Structures are given as structure tokens and as C-alpha cells.
């Protein structure tokens, strides 16, 4: 099965959905822990992706290349 391409925008949408689930009173503690863990992993992937983009932009700026 092909892996879906990661996008920061989609991750933010998924994080919003996770927060909504965590805010529900009926969410069990076990489910909350799973959701929290998934959210932390998504945040890490977002940070890694944004760091990579920032590095690319710095390199482009230093070399004088335009986007």
C-alpha cells in the first residue's frame, strides 16, 4: 500500500481533531493517552518538516538563488 505524503497542513487538521477528542468528557484515559502520543508524534514530524524547509531557505538565501 502506498504511503500518503505528509503535509504540515494535514497534520494541523489532524491535531485539531485530536484536541477535539481530548476535550470530550467521555474520552477514556487510555484513549486520551493514545491520542496524546499520536499528537506528540505529529508535532515532531511538523517540526522536522519545518526545520528542513527553513534550512533550504537559508541555503537559497546564502547562495543568492531565487525561488
Secondary structure, DSSP 4 states (H G I P E B T S, - for coil): -PPPPP-HHHHHHHHHHHHHHHHSTT--HHHHHHHHHHHHHHHHHHHHHHHHHHHHHHHHHHHT---
